[in-house]
Amino acid sequence: MEQVRFREEQGFGVWVDVLSLTAMGGGAAGQLIDLAGEANVSAGALAGWALFWAVILIVMANLFRMTTEVDHHEVRVTFGRWFPYYRKRVPLDTIVNSRAVTYRPLRDAGGWGIRGGRFEGHRCAYLNASGNRGVLLELDGGKRLIIGSAVPESLQMALVRAGAER
């Protein structure tokens, strides 16, 4: 396994977890209480719905985590707490330039997550979970990608060091 030079985990904010899980948990509880009051609902059907909602809640809780890693060959961004549902790999040899930047997530990208938008007048992809700072990667072929980070200077330095070691 390749040695990781940089690793950062970010969440979308505790309020996102609480709001999402409260809404989903409330919906699940309401449906299960309503079903339990029905005279013709079997215990198996009720258990099936309970299992369904448990799976939905686990999937929802999995969504709100972004992990960024840099090793000797690539930078990886993964969304998913326990199992990934999105992964982006960028080989270091495709990065033409990189620099720490401050951006406006709502105006530039329409929010947080896996987004597209504009930065400094050019099309840009965004991978971010919170905040308004990150590292802009300018890739060969003209593509641009901003990876959100709470410590963009450390991410930038890890990219520079890993690239220099190649």
C-alpha positions in Angstrom: 0.0 0.0 0.0 1.2 3.5 -0.9 2.3 5.8 1.9 -0.3 8.5 2.4 1.4 12.0 2.5 -1.8 13.9 3.5 -5.2 12.8 4.8 -8.1 15.0 5.8 -11.7 14.1 6.7 -14.4 16.7 6.5 -18.1 16.5 7.3 -20.9 18.6 5.9 -21.5 20.0 9.4 -23.2 18.5 12.4 -26.4 20.4 11.6 -26.7 18.6 8.3 -26.4 15.2 10.0 -28.8 16.2 12.7 -31.4 17.7 10.3 -31.2 14.8 7.9 -31.4 12.1 10.5 -34.1 13.8 12.4 -36.2 14.2 9.3 -35.7 10.6 8.2 -36.0 9.2 11.7 -39.2 11.2 12.3 -40.7 9.9 9.0 -39.7 6.4 9.8 -41.1 6.6 13.4 -44.3 8.1 12.1 -44.8 5.3 9.5 -43.9 2.5 12.0 -46.3 3.9 14.7 -49.0 4.3 12.1 -48.5 0.7 10.8 -48.3 -0.7 14.4 -51.8 0.7 15.0 -53.3 -1.1 12.0 -55.2 -4.2 12.9 -54.3 -6.2 9.8 -50.5 -5.6 9.7 -48.4 -8.6 10.5 -45.3 -8.5 12.7 -43.3 -9.6 9.7 -44.4 -6.6 7.7 -43.7 -4.3 10.6 -40.2 -5.8 11.0 -39.6 -5.5 7.2 -40.5 -1.8 7.3 -38.3 -1.3 10.4 -35.4 -2.9 8.6 -36.0 -0.8 5.5 -35.9 2.4 7.5 -32.7 1.3 9.4 -31.0 0.7 6.0 -32.1 4.2 4.8 -30.8 5.9 7.9 -27.5 4.1 7.6 -27.2 5.2 4.0 -28.1 8.8 4.9 -25.5 8.8 7.7 -22.9 7.5 5.2 -23.4 10.4 2.7 -22.0 13.3 4.7 -18.2 12.6 4.8 -15.5 13.6 2.4 -11.9 12.2 2.6 -8.9 13.7 0.8 -5.7 11.7 0.5 -2.4 12.4 -1.3 0.2 9.7 -1.9 3.2 9.4 -4.2 1.1 8.9 -7.3 -2.3 10.6 -7.0 -4.7 12.7 -5.0 -8.0 10.9 -4.1 -11.2 12.4 -2.9 -13.8 10.0 -1.6 -17.4 10.8 -0.5 -18.9 8.3 2.0 -18.3 7.6 5.7 -18.2 3.8 5.7 -18.6 2.9 2.1 -17.7 5.2 -0.8 -20.4 6.3 -3.2 -18.1 8.6 -5.2 -14.4 8.6 -5.7 -12.2 10.9 -7.8 -8.6 10.1 -8.5 -6.2 12.6 -10.1 -2.8 11.4 -11.0 -0.1 13.8 -9.9 1.5 13.9 -13.3 -1.7 15.4 -14.8 -1.5 18.4 -12.4 0.0 21.4 -14.3 -0.4 23.9 -11.5 -2.0 24.0 -8.0 -2.6 26.7 -5.4 -4.6 27.4 -2.3 -7.7 29.5 -3.0 -10.7 31.0 -1.3 -14.0 30.7 -3.2 -17.7 31.3 -2.7 -19.4 27.9 -2.6 -23.0 29.2 -3.0 -22.2 31.7 -5.8 -19.4 29.8 -7.6 -20.6 26.2 -7.3 -24.2 26.3 -6.1 -23.3 24.8 -2.7 -21.3 22.0 -1.3 -20.8 18.4 -2.5 -19.9 17.3 -6.0 -20.5 20.4 -8.1 -19.7 22.2 -11.2 -19.5 26.0 -11.6 -17.1 28.7 -12.4 -14.0 30.1 -10.7 -12.1 33.2 -11.9 -14.2 33.2 -15.0 -13.4 29.6 -16.1 -15.4 26.4 -15.8 -14.4 24.4 -12.7 -15.5 21.2 -10.9 -15.8 21.3 -7.1 -15.4 18.6 -4.5 -16.2 20.2 -1.1 -17.9 19.5 2.2 -17.7 22.7 4.1 -16.1 26.0 4.3 -14.9 28.3 1.5 -11.2 27.3 1.1 -9.5 24.7 -1.0 -6.8 23.9 -3.5 -7.3 24.7 -7.2 -5.8 22.0 -9.5 -5.2 23.0 -13.1 -4.9 19.8 -15.1 -3.5 19.1 -18.4 -6.2 19.5 -21.1 -7.4 22.7 -19.4 -9.7 21.1 -16.8 -9.9 22.8 -13.4 -10.9 21.2 -10.0 -11.2 22.7 -6.6 -10.8 20.3 -3.7 -12.3 21.8 -0.5 -10.0 21.7 2.6 -9.9 23.2 6.0 -6.1 23.3 5.7 -5.5 24.1 2.0 -1.9 25.2 2.6 -1.1 21.7 4.0 -2.9 20.0 1.1 -1.0 22.2 -1.4 2.4 21.4 0.3 1.6 17.7 0.2 0.9 17.9 -3.5 4.2 19.8 -4.1 6.2 17.4 -2.0 4.7 14.3 -3.6 5.1 15.7 -7.1 8.8 16.6 -6.4 9.4 13.0 -5.1 8.2 11.6 -8.4 
